[in-house]
Amino acid sequence: MRMAGRAMILALALAGGSAAMASEAPRFSRFAYQGQSEEKATPAPGAYRNPILSGYYPDPSVTRVGDDYYLVNSSFAHFPGLPVFHSKDLVHWTQIGNAIDRPGQLDFTGRRTSEAVFAPDISYHAGTFYIVNTCVSCRGNFVITARNPAGPWSDPIWLPFEGIDPSIYWEGDRAYIVNNRAPAEPPRYEGHRAIWMQEYDWRAGKMVGESTQLVNGGVDITKKPVWIEGPHILRKDGYYYLTAAEGGTSVNHSQVVFRSRDLRGPYAPFAGNPILTQRDLDPARPNPITSAGHAELVQTQNGDWWATFLAVRPYAGNYYNIGRETFLLPVTWAQGWPMILPHGQAIPFTAPAPRLPQQRPPALPTSGDFAYTDTFAGPKLAMQWIGVRTPKQPVYRIDRHELVLDRGAPMGDLNGVPAFVARRQQHHVATMSTTVRFTPDSDGERAGLAAMQSDKNFLFFGITRLAGKPMVALYTTDKGTERLVASAPLATTGPVTLTIRAKGGTMAFDYQAGAARRTLAADVDARFLSTEAAGGFVGTIVGPYAWRR
C-alpha cells in the first residue's frame, strides 16, 4: 500500500499536480425543470397548442410512413445531434433517438455552436429511412440511413456539391436531391442564392447526371430576395411544387412556393407568395410569434395537408433566449396552390387538431406548461441531454444515481469539449435546479449550473474557490468577456442546491447550503443569452458544468 501511494503521488507530480491538489470529481444528484408559457393559451377540446416542440427545435422536417409520422430537427454543434421524434397525430411527439449519436459519425472539433449540422430532411424509401444534411465547416453535405428511425443511423455518405439544406424527392424508384447553392451567375447582391437539383443514385450512394438550377434568387430577383433555402419538392395533381424559405431566418423569414409541369422546371412562382410569414404584422402586438418559415408539407392518410415550420416567441422586441421552435398549421389548397396562413394573419397558439387518432400526452411533454426531474437513475443520460462538440472521450459517467463530471475543456474553448451536459431551456419562464457536491482544491475550479447560448455568451453559477476560500459565485461571459457578478462564502462542504429562475430577459440565482435558502443575485439581465445579442441559430441550454485543473 505504501508503494502504491508513493506511485500515485509521483504520477500526480509528473502530471503537474500533487496529492493535495487532486480534487474529487463533482457529483450531481438530480436536475429539475419547470416551465410555463407567457401567453397562457389553453386549447379547447379537440384543439392543439403551438408550438408543438417548445424551445430550441428549429428547421423541422417531417415525413409519414403509413400511420406514423417522423420529425427531425437541426442541432448545429451540439452532440448528440439531429433529434428524431415520432407521432401518430402530428401534435404529441416523443423523441425516439438522435441520428448523430456516435463520435465516429461527425467531428465537430473547432466548430462554433452555430456551425455543424444545419437543416436536415427526413424521408423513407423501400424499407429505409434517409436523412440528408449539411455539416457546415466539417466536410459539407451528406446522407445517413437507418432501417429503424430510432437508430442506429449509418456513418455519413459524403456528397460532392456545395451549399446547404439538401432534401430528397422520391419519384418511383429514383431519388433527386434539391438544395441551396450559389447561382449559375456571379452573385448580384449579398444573400443571392439559388435552388438546384441533381439525381442521387441511392443504391450506389453517389450523385449522377447533370445539376439543374430550378430557382435563381427567389420569387422575384428584381427585388433582390435573399437566402432562398430549405427547399422541398412534392407532387400533386400533375404539378411539381417546390417550397422554400426566403428572406433569412429572422423577422423577414417567409415560406414561398413555385410549381412546374416538369420536374426540372421551369418553375413559376405563386402570385400570392409568401404562403407563410409574420413580417407583415405589427411588431408591437401582444405575445407575438415571429420569424416563421422553413416549412415542410405532409399529407395525412386521410388526404389532409399540414405543415411543420419554425418560428419564435420573443419576450420583447426581437429578444428570445429559447431559440427557434417547431410549429404546426393546416395547409389549404385553392386554384392549384397551397396556403399555410393568409397574409396579415397571426399564427394561432391554439387551433383545431388534425383529423387523426388522438394520442395520449407523452410522459415527457414537448408543448405547453410542463415539469420534469431527472434523477440519473439509468446507466446513461436520457437522449434529451446534449453537450457541445463531439467528445473524443466521455465527459461524464453515472454512478449510483449521481452524475459525475470528469475533466474537460474550459467553456468557450473551440478546440475542446467542456464537461457540460445540458437540457434545452424550453420556456421563457422557467426554473432549473440541481444539487451538487464539490470541493475545489485551487482557485478557479468550479462546478454547478451553466447556461450557454454560444461559445462567447454563457454564464456559470455554482461552487468555486476565490482567494483560497470556497464560494458560491455567479459569472457571466458576454462576447467572450467574463465578469464576476456576485459571490458569497460557503460555510459547508456538503451538498449545495442551485436554482436558476428565468423570466423573459432576466434571471435570479438561489442557493441552499444546509437549511437556509438564499438569493445570490436577482434581476440579472439575461439578454446576452438571446439570439439577438449572441447571434447564431441555437437556443440556450442549461445543465451541470465543471472545470478542474
C-alpha positions as CSV (number, residue, x, y, z in Angstrom):
1,M,0.0,0.0,0.0
2,R,2.9,2.4,0.8
3,M,4.5,1.8,-2.6
4,A,1.1,2.3,-4.3
5,G,0.6,5.5,-2.5
6,R,4.1,6.8,-3.5
7,A,3.4,5.8,-7.1
8,M,0.2,7.8,-7.1
9,I,1.9,10.8,-5.6
10,L,4.7,10.5,-8.2
11,A,2.2,10.2,-11.1
12,L,0.3,13.3,-9.9
13,A,3.6,15.3,-9.6
14,L,4.5,14.3,-13.2
15,A,1.1,15.5,-14.3
16,G,1.8,18.9,-12.7
17,G,-0.2,18.3,-9.6
18,S,0.0,16.9,-6.1
19,A,-1.9,14.6,-3.9
20,A,-3.5,17.6,-2.2
21,M,-4.5,19.2,-5.5
22,A,-6.3,16.2,-7.0
23,S,-9.8,17.4,-6.4
24,E,-12.5,14.8,-6.5
25,A,-14.9,14.8,-9.4
26,P,-18.1,16.8,-8.8
27,R,-21.3,14.9,-8.3
28,F,-24.8,16.0,-9.2
29,S,-27.8,14.1,-7.7
30,R,-30.6,15.5,-9.8
31,F,-31.8,18.1,-12.4
32,A,-35.2,19.6,-12.1
33,Y,-37.0,21.8,-14.7
34,Q,-40.4,23.6,-14.5
35,G,-41.6,25.9,-17.3
36,Q,-44.6,27.9,-18.2
37,S,-45.6,29.9,-21.3
38,E,-46.2,33.6,-21.1
39,E,-49.2,33.6,-23.5
40,K,-51.4,31.4,-21.2
41,A,-53.1,29.7,-24.1
42,T,-55.5,26.8,-23.3
43,P,-56.6,24.5,-26.1
44,A,-60.3,23.8,-26.3
45,P,-61.4,20.1,-26.6
46,G,-60.3,18.8,-30.0
47,A,-57.6,21.5,-30.4
48,Y,-53.8,21.6,-30.0
49,R,-51.3,24.1,-28.8
50,N,-48.4,25.8,-30.7
51,P,-45.5,25.3,-30.6
52,I,-45.7,21.6,-30.8
53,L,-42.0,21.4,-29.8
54,S,-41.1,24.1,-27.3
55,G,-37.7,25.6,-27.2
56,Y,-34.6,25.0,-29.4
57,Y,-36.0,22.7,-32.0
58,P,-35.5,24.5,-35.3
59,D,-35.7,23.6,-39.0
60,P,-38.3,20.7,-38.7
61,S,-38.6,18.1,-41.4
62,V,-41.5,15.7,-41.3
63,T,-42.4,12.6,-43.2
64,R,-45.2,10.0,-43.0
65,V,-44.8,6.2,-43.2
66,G,-48.2,4.6,-43.1
67,D,-50.0,5.9,-40.0
68,D,-46.7,7.1,-38.3
69,Y,-45.1,10.5,-38.5
70,Y,-41.4,11.2,-38.0
71,L,-39.7,14.5,-37.5
72,V,-36.1,15.6,-37.3
73,N,-34.6,19.0,-36.2
74,S,-31.3,20.7,-36.8
75,S,-28.9,20.8,-33.8
76,F,-25.7,22.6,-35.1
77,A,-22.6,21.7,-33.0
78,H,-24.4,20.1,-30.1
79,F,-23.9,16.4,-29.5
80,P,-25.7,14.1,-29.7
81,G,-27.4,15.7,-32.7
82,L,-30.3,15.7,-35.1
83,P,-33.1,14.6,-32.6
84,V,-35.7,12.3,-34.1
85,F,-39.3,12.3,-33.0
86,H,-42.3,10.1,-33.6
87,S,-46.1,10.9,-33.5
88,K,-49.4,9.4,-34.6
89,D,-51.4,12.6,-34.6
90,L,-48.8,15.4,-35.6
91,V,-49.4,17.0,-32.2
92,H,-47.9,14.8,-29.5
93,W,-44.3,14.0,-30.1
94,T,-41.9,11.6,-28.4
95,Q,-38.2,11.7,-29.0
96,I,-37.0,8.2,-30.1
97,G,-33.4,8.9,-30.8
98,N,-30.6,11.1,-32.1
99,A,-29.4,10.4,-35.6
100,I,-25.9,11.6,-34.7
101,D,-25.0,9.7,-31.5
102,R,-21.5,8.3,-32.1
103,P,-18.3,10.3,-32.1
104,G,-17.2,8.5,-35.2
105,Q,-20.1,9.8,-37.3
106,L,-19.1,13.5,-37.4
107,D,-16.3,15.5,-35.9
108,F,-17.4,18.9,-34.6
109,T,-13.9,19.8,-33.3
110,G,-13.3,23.5,-33.7
111,R,-16.9,24.2,-34.7
112,R,-18.8,27.1,-33.1
113,T,-22.1,26.3,-31.5
114,S,-24.0,27.6,-34.6
115,E,-21.9,25.7,-37.1
116,A,-22.0,22.0,-38.0
117,V,-25.4,20.3,-38.8
118,F,-27.9,22.7,-40.3
119,A,-31.5,22.0,-41.6
120,P,-32.0,18.2,-42.2
121,D,-34.5,16.4,-44.3
122,I,-36.0,13.0,-43.4
123,S,-37.6,10.6,-45.9
124,Y,-38.4,7.0,-46.4
125,H,-38.0,4.6,-49.3
126,A,-38.1,0.8,-49.7
127,G,-37.7,0.0,-46.0
128,T,-35.0,2.5,-45.3
129,F,-35.1,6.0,-43.7
130,Y,-32.9,8.7,-45.1
131,I,-31.6,11.9,-43.6
132,V,-29.8,14.3,-45.9
133,N,-28.0,17.2,-44.3
134,T,-25.1,19.6,-44.3
135,C,-22.2,19.7,-41.8
136,V,-21.1,23.3,-42.2
137,S,-17.3,23.7,-41.9
138,C,-17.0,19.9,-41.5
139,R,-16.9,18.3,-45.0
140,G,-20.3,19.6,-46.3
141,N,-23.3,17.6,-47.5
142,F,-24.0,14.0,-46.6
143,V,-26.6,11.2,-46.4
144,I,-27.2,8.9,-43.4
145,T,-29.6,5.9,-43.4
146,A,-31.4,3.7,-40.9
147,R,-33.8,0.8,-41.0
148,N,-35.3,1.9,-37.7
149,P,-35.7,5.7,-37.3
150,A,-34.7,5.3,-33.6
151,G,-31.3,4.3,-34.9
152,P,-28.6,3.3,-35.2
153,W,-28.0,5.6,-38.2
154,S,-25.2,4.9,-40.6
155,D,-21.9,6.8,-41.0
156,P,-22.2,9.7,-43.5
157,I,-22.0,9.2,-47.2
158,W,-20.4,12.5,-48.4
159,L,-21.9,14.3,-51.4
160,P,-19.8,16.3,-53.9
161,F,-21.7,19.6,-54.0
162,E,-21.6,22.9,-52.1
163,G,-24.4,24.7,-50.3
164,I,-26.8,23.8,-47.5
165,D,-30.2,22.4,-46.8
166,P,-30.5,19.4,-49.1
167,S,-33.7,17.3,-49.3
168,I,-34.6,14.2,-51.2
169,Y,-37.6,13.9,-53.6
170,W,-38.5,10.4,-54.4
171,E,-40.3,9.5,-57.6
172,G,-40.9,5.8,-58.0
173,D,-37.5,4.2,-57.5
174,R,-35.5,7.3,-58.3
175,A,-34.2,10.0,-55.9
176,Y,-33.4,13.6,-56.6
177,I,-31.6,15.9,-54.2
178,V,-32.6,19.6,-54.2
179,N,-30.6,22.2,-52.2
180,N,-29.4,25.7,-51.8
181,R,-26.2,26.5,-53.8
182,A,-24.5,29.5,-55.4
183,P,-26.3,30.8,-58.5
184,A,-25.2,30.0,-62.0
185,E,-24.0,33.6,-62.4
186,P,-21.9,35.9,-60.3
187,P,-24.0,36.9,-57.3
188,R,-25.8,40.2,-57.8
189,Y,-26.1,41.1,-54.1
190,E,-25.4,39.8,-50.6
191,G,-27.7,36.8,-50.0
192,H,-28.2,35.9,-53.7
193,R,-28.5,32.1,-53.7
194,A,-30.2,29.6,-55.9
195,I,-32.0,26.2,-55.7
196,W,-30.5,23.3,-57.6
197,M,-31.5,19.7,-58.4
198,Q,-29.4,16.6,-59.2
199,E,-30.3,12.9,-59.3
200,Y,-29.0,10.7,-56.5
201,D,-28.2,7.0,-57.1
202,W,-29.3,5.7,-53.7
203,R,-28.0,2.2,-54.4
204,A,-24.5,3.4,-55.2
205,G,-24.6,6.4,-52.8
206,K,-23.5,8.9,-55.3
207,M,-24.7,11.8,-57.4
208,V,-25.3,11.2,-61.1
209,G,-26.2,13.2,-64.2
210,E,-26.4,17.0,-64.5
211,S,-27.3,19.6,-62.0
212,T,-30.2,21.9,-62.9
213,Q,-30.8,25.3,-61.4
214,L,-34.5,25.5,-60.6
215,V,-34.8,28.9,-58.9
216,N,-32.5,31.9,-59.2
217,G,-32.6,34.3,-56.2
218,G,-36.1,33.7,-55.2
219,V,-39.7,34.7,-56.2
220,D,-38.7,37.9,-57.9
221,I,-34.9,38.5,-58.4
222,T,-35.5,42.1,-59.4
223,K,-36.4,42.7,-55.8
224,K,-33.2,41.1,-54.6
225,P,-34.7,38.3,-52.4
226,V,-32.2,36.8,-50.0
227,W,-31.3,33.4,-48.7
228,I,-33.6,31.1,-50.7
229,E,-33.1,27.8,-48.8
230,G,-34.7,24.8,-47.1
231,P,-36.2,23.5,-50.4
232,H,-38.6,20.6,-50.6
233,I,-40.4,19.1,-53.6
234,L,-43.8,17.4,-53.7
235,R,-46.1,16.3,-56.5
236,K,-49.9,16.9,-56.6
237,D,-52.4,16.9,-59.4
238,G,-49.9,16.8,-62.2
239,Y,-47.7,19.6,-60.8
240,Y,-44.4,19.5,-59.1
241,Y,-44.4,22.0,-56.2
242,L,-41.2,23.5,-54.8
243,T,-41.5,25.2,-51.4
244,A,-38.6,27.0,-49.9
245,A,-37.7,29.6,-47.2
246,E,-36.9,33.1,-48.3
247,G,-35.8,36.3,-46.5
248,G,-33.4,34.8,-43.9
249,T,-34.3,33.1,-40.7
250,S,-35.1,36.3,-38.6
251,V,-38.0,38.7,-38.7
252,N,-38.1,38.7,-42.5
253,H,-38.4,35.0,-42.8
254,S,-41.1,33.5,-45.1
255,Q,-42.2,30.4,-47.0
256,V,-42.7,30.6,-50.7
257,V,-43.9,28.2,-53.4
258,F,-43.3,27.5,-57.1
259,R,-44.7,24.9,-59.4
260,S,-43.9,23.2,-62.7
261,R,-45.3,20.5,-65.0
262,D,-41.8,19.2,-65.4
263,L,-39.5,18.0,-62.5
264,R,-36.6,20.1,-63.8
265,G,-38.7,23.2,-64.5
266,P,-39.1,25.9,-65.3
267,Y,-40.8,26.7,-62.0
268,A,-43.2,29.6,-61.8
269,P,-43.8,31.4,-58.5
270,F,-47.2,31.7,-56.9
271,A,-48.7,35.1,-57.4
272,G,-49.9,35.0,-53.8
273,N,-46.5,34.4,-52.2
274,P,-45.4,34.2,-49.5
275,I,-47.6,31.3,-48.2
276,L,-46.4,31.9,-44.7
277,T,-44.9,34.9,-43.0
278,Q,-45.3,37.1,-39.9
279,R,-43.3,40.1,-41.2
280,D,-46.4,42.0,-42.3
281,L,-47.8,42.2,-38.7
282,D,-47.5,44.9,-36.1
283,P,-44.3,44.0,-34.1
284,A,-45.8,45.7,-31.0
285,R,-48.7,43.2,-30.8
286,P,-49.0,41.2,-27.6
287,N,-47.4,37.8,-27.3
288,P,-46.1,37.8,-30.9
289,I,-44.9,34.8,-32.9
290,T,-42.3,35.9,-35.4
291,S,-39.7,34.7,-37.9
292,A,-41.9,31.9,-39.4
293,G,-40.6,29.8,-42.3
294,H,-38.6,26.7,-43.2
295,A,-41.8,24.7,-43.6
296,E,-42.4,21.2,-45.0
297,L,-45.7,20.0,-46.1
298,V,-47.0,16.5,-45.3
299,Q,-50.2,14.7,-46.4
300,T,-52.1,12.6,-43.8
301,Q,-53.5,9.2,-44.5
302,N,-56.9,11.0,-44.7
303,G,-55.8,13.2,-47.5
304,D,-55.4,16.4,-45.4
305,W,-52.3,18.6,-45.7
306,W,-50.3,20.0,-42.8
307,A,-47.1,22.0,-42.4
308,T,-44.4,21.9,-39.8
309,F,-42.3,25.1,-39.6
310,L,-40.1,27.1,-37.3
311,A,-41.0,30.3,-35.6
312,V,-40.0,32.2,-32.4
313,R,-41.7,33.7,-29.4
314,P,-39.9,36.9,-28.4
315,Y,-40.3,38.2,-24.9
316,A,-39.5,41.8,-26.0
317,G,-38.6,43.2,-29.4
318,N,-36.6,40.5,-31.2
319,Y,-35.2,39.1,-27.9
320,Y,-35.7,35.4,-27.3
321,N,-33.4,33.1,-25.3
322,I,-35.0,29.7,-26.0
323,G,-34.3,29.6,-29.7
324,R,-36.4,28.7,-32.7
325,E,-39.3,26.3,-32.2
326,T,-41.4,23.9,-34.2
327,F,-45.0,24.9,-35.0
328,L,-47.8,23.2,-36.9
329,L,-50.6,24.6,-39.1
330,P,-53.0,23.1,-41.7
331,V,-52.5,23.7,-45.4
332,T,-55.3,24.7,-47.7
333,W,-55.3,24.4,-51.5
334,A,-57.1,26.8,-53.8
335,Q,-56.8,27.1,-57.6
336,G,-53.8,24.7,-57.6
337,W,-51.7,26.4,-54.9
338,P,-51.1,25.7,-51.2
339,M,-51.5,28.3,-48.5
340,I,-50.3,27.8,-44.9
341,L,-51.5,31.2,-43.5
342,P,-53.2,34.1,-45.3
343,H,-51.4,37.4,-45.4
344,G,-51.7,39.5,-42.3
345,Q,-53.0,36.7,-40.1
346,A,-51.2,35.8,-36.9
347,I,-50.0,32.3,-36.1
348,P,-52.5,30.9,-33.6
349,F,-51.4,29.5,-30.3
350,T,-54.3,27.0,-30.4
351,A,-56.1,25.5,-33.4
352,P,-58.3,22.5,-34.3
353,A,-56.2,19.3,-34.3
354,P,-55.6,17.1,-37.3
355,R,-58.3,14.5,-38.1
356,L,-56.1,11.7,-36.8
357,P,-56.4,9.3,-33.9
358,Q,-55.6,11.4,-30.8
359,Q,-52.6,10.2,-28.8
360,R,-52.2,10.5,-25.1
361,P,-49.8,13.1,-24.0
362,P,-46.2,11.7,-23.8
363,A,-44.5,11.1,-20.5
364,L,-42.2,13.9,-21.3
365,P,-44.3,16.7,-22.8
366,T,-42.9,18.9,-25.6
367,S,-45.6,21.6,-25.6
368,G,-47.4,23.8,-23.1
369,D,-46.5,24.1,-19.5
370,F,-44.6,21.1,-18.0
371,A,-42.1,19.9,-15.5
372,Y,-39.7,17.0,-15.1
373,T,-37.0,15.8,-12.8
374,D,-34.0,13.6,-13.9
375,T,-32.5,11.6,-11.0
376,F,-29.9,10.0,-13.2
377,A,-31.3,6.5,-12.5
378,G,-30.2,4.8,-15.7
379,P,-26.8,3.7,-16.9
380,K,-26.5,6.7,-19.2
381,L,-28.1,10.0,-19.7
382,A,-31.5,10.3,-21.4
383,M,-31.5,11.2,-25.1
384,Q,-32.6,14.8,-24.4
385,W,-29.2,15.6,-22.8
386,I,-26.7,17.3,-25.1
387,G,-23.2,18.7,-24.9
388,V,-21.0,21.0,-27.0
389,R,-19.0,19.5,-29.9
390,T,-18.0,15.8,-30.4
391,P,-16.4,14.2,-27.3
392,K,-13.4,12.1,-28.1
393,Q,-13.8,10.6,-24.7
394,P,-16.7,10.7,-22.3
395,V,-17.0,13.8,-20.1
396,Y,-19.5,12.2,-17.7
397,R,-20.5,8.9,-16.0
398,I,-23.4,7.8,-13.9
399,D,-22.5,6.3,-10.5
400,R,-25.2,5.2,-8.0
401,H,-27.8,7.7,-9.3
402,E,-25.4,10.5,-9.5
403,L,-24.0,12.3,-12.5
404,V,-20.2,12.6,-12.2
405,L,-18.4,15.1,-14.4
406,D,-14.9,14.3,-15.5
407,R,-12.3,16.8,-16.7
408,G,-13.0,18.8,-19.8
409,A,-12.0,21.9,-21.6
410,P,-13.0,25.3,-20.3
411,M,-16.3,26.5,-21.7
412,G,-15.7,28.6,-24.8
413,D,-12.6,26.6,-25.9
414,L,-13.4,25.8,-29.6
415,N,-10.8,23.0,-29.7
416,G,-12.1,21.2,-26.7
417,V,-15.2,19.7,-25.2
418,P,-16.3,21.1,-21.8
419,A,-17.5,18.8,-19.0
420,F,-21.0,20.1,-19.6
421,V,-24.3,18.3,-20.2
422,A,-27.5,20.2,-20.6
423,R,-31.2,20.3,-21.5
424,R,-32.9,22.9,-23.6
425,Q,-34.5,25.8,-21.9
426,Q,-38.0,25.4,-23.4
427,H,-39.8,28.3,-21.8
428,H,-39.0,31.9,-21.1
429,V,-40.5,31.5,-17.6
430,A,-38.6,28.5,-16.2
431,T,-37.0,27.2,-13.0
432,M,-33.9,24.9,-13.3
433,S,-32.1,23.4,-10.4
434,T,-29.6,20.8,-9.4
435,T,-27.8,19.6,-6.2
436,V,-24.0,19.3,-6.4
437,R,-21.2,18.1,-4.1
438,F,-17.8,19.5,-4.9
439,T,-14.8,20.8,-3.0
440,P,-12.5,22.9,-5.2
441,D,-8.8,22.5,-4.5
442,S,-7.5,25.5,-6.3
443,D,-8.7,28.9,-7.3
444,G,-10.8,29.0,-10.4
445,E,-12.0,25.4,-10.2
446,R,-15.8,25.3,-10.4
447,A,-18.9,23.0,-10.6
448,G,-22.5,23.9,-10.8
449,L,-25.0,25.1,-13.4
450,A,-24.1,26.7,-16.7
451,A,-26.5,28.4,-19.2
452,M,-24.9,28.6,-22.7
453,Q,-26.1,30.3,-25.8
454,S,-22.8,30.4,-27.7
455,D,-19.1,29.9,-27.1
456,K,-18.8,33.6,-26.2
457,N,-22.1,34.1,-24.4
458,F,-22.8,31.9,-21.3
459,L,-22.9,32.0,-17.5
460,F,-21.8,29.9,-14.6
461,F,-23.5,29.6,-11.2
462,G,-22.1,27.3,-8.6
463,I,-19.2,26.4,-6.3
464,T,-15.8,27.8,-6.9
465,R,-12.7,28.9,-4.9
466,L,-11.7,32.6,-4.7
467,A,-8.6,33.7,-2.8
468,G,-8.3,30.3,-1.2
469,K,-11.9,30.2,0.1
470,P,-14.8,28.1,-1.1
471,M,-17.6,30.3,-2.5
472,V,-20.8,30.2,-4.4
473,A,-20.5,32.6,-7.4
474,L,-22.2,33.8,-10.5
475,Y,-20.0,34.6,-13.6
476,T,-21.4,35.9,-16.8
477,T,-19.5,35.9,-20.1
478,D,-20.7,38.2,-22.8
479,K,-18.9,38.4,-26.2
480,G,-16.0,36.4,-24.6
481,T,-15.5,38.7,-21.6
482,E,-16.1,37.1,-18.2
483,R,-17.5,39.2,-15.2
484,L,-17.9,38.1,-11.6
485,V,-21.5,39.3,-10.9
486,A,-21.8,38.1,-7.3
487,S,-20.3,35.8,-4.7
488,A,-20.8,34.6,-1.2
489,P,-18.8,32.4,1.2
490,L,-19.8,28.7,1.7
491,A,-19.7,27.6,5.3
492,T,-20.3,23.9,4.5
493,T,-18.6,21.3,2.3
494,G,-21.9,19.4,2.0
495,P,-24.3,19.4,-0.9
496,V,-25.4,22.7,-2.4
497,T,-28.7,23.1,-4.2
498,L,-28.5,25.7,-7.0
499,T,-31.6,27.2,-8.7
500,I,-31.9,29.5,-11.7
501,R,-35.2,31.3,-12.1
502,A,-35.7,32.7,-15.6
503,K,-38.3,35.2,-16.5
504,G,-38.0,36.6,-20.0
505,G,-34.8,38.6,-20.2
506,T,-33.9,38.4,-16.5
507,M,-32.7,35.7,-14.2
508,A,-32.4,35.1,-10.4
509,F,-30.0,32.8,-8.7
510,D,-30.7,31.0,-5.5
511,Y,-28.6,28.6,-3.4
512,Q,-29.2,26.4,-0.4
513,A,-26.3,25.0,1.7
514,G,-27.8,23.5,4.8
515,A,-31.2,24.7,6.0
516,A,-31.1,28.3,4.7
517,R,-32.0,29.2,1.2
518,R,-30.5,32.5,-0.1
519,T,-30.6,34.5,-3.3
520,L,-27.2,35.3,-4.6
521,A,-28.4,37.7,-7.3
522,A,-31.7,38.8,-8.7
523,D,-33.0,40.7,-11.7
524,V,-29.8,39.8,-13.6
525,D,-30.0,41.0,-17.3
526,A,-30.0,37.8,-19.3
527,R,-30.5,39.2,-22.7
528,F,-26.9,38.3,-23.5
529,L,-28.2,34.8,-23.8
530,S,-30.6,35.8,-26.6
531,T,-30.1,35.2,-30.3
532,E,-30.4,38.9,-30.8
533,A,-27.3,39.6,-28.6
534,A,-25.3,36.4,-29.1
535,G,-26.1,35.8,-32.8
536,G,-26.2,32.3,-34.3
537,F,-29.1,29.9,-34.7
538,V,-29.3,28.0,-31.4
539,G,-31.2,28.4,-28.1
540,T,-30.0,28.5,-24.5
541,I,-29.1,25.1,-23.0
542,V,-28.8,24.7,-19.2
543,G,-27.2,22.0,-17.1
544,P,-24.3,20.7,-14.9
545,Y,-20.9,22.0,-15.7
546,A,-17.5,21.5,-14.1
547,W,-13.9,22.6,-14.8
548,R,-10.9,21.3,-12.8
549,R,-7.2,21.7,-13.3
